[in-house]
Amino acid sequence: MALQKRHLAIIHIAAKELGLDDEAYRKVLQTQAGVRSAKHLNHRGFRAVMKHFETRGFQPRSAARRPMPSNRARMATAGQIKKIYAQWATLEGCWYETGSFWKTLRGFLQKRFRVKHEKFLTLEKAGQVIEALKSIGSRIMHNGKCMVKK
């Protein structure tokens, strides 16, 4: 049975908020539900994709927790942290093992930026993390395919 339009809208909003480009978005659909287009999702596939997006930091409006306090002067914004999650997700299976998202992300932050958790990033360091992930992605990925041999 096909999904309702509101379900498709939620999928597209999640992908946009996570900062996924078209190729990364389609890779998520393929790996989580076995389809290349959201219009081919069934309800089981929809739930799998949404669970994946939620582990990457997406929070549906109805289930949204309190937003990050705006009084976090000089600390990373929610948008920066979502961008870090999205970029890190695109490296899955190539730069780090599938299924070890949080452990490897926090290990990367600790080793490269001396920060134990992404919520402790400053504005400046969050920008540096984003640029570092862009650089890694450009070195190891080509047309959405991993170019590094494990």
Secondary structure, DSSP 8 states (H G I E B T S, - for coil): ----HHHHHHHHHHHHHTT--HHHHHHHHHHHHS-SSGGG--HHHHHHHHHHHHHTT---GGG------TT-TTB--HHHHHHHHHHHHHTBTTTB-TT-HHHHHHHHHHHHH--SSGGG-BHHHHHHHHHHHHHHHHHHEETTEE----
